Amino acid sequence: MPSEKELLDRIRHLEEQNSALQDKLDMIYAILAPDYEEDFGEDAEPRDNLVQIDALNSKKKPD
């Protein structure tokens, strides 16, 4: 069983790794975020990017 000191060292190491990974995620977001943000202006309506899929209606035969 690890000692308290070993566990605290492991926690410190994991926190450092977490910080480094968070920094990388922030850099990725900074690169990708402009692609996903939309400029709606004052009069523009935001678009709904969700699509409703109805499996039952898609299998109906046309009349």
Secondary structure, DSSP 8 states (H G I E B T S, - for coil): ---HHHHHHHHHHHHHHHHHHHHHHHHHHHHHHHHH----TTT-----------HHHHTS---
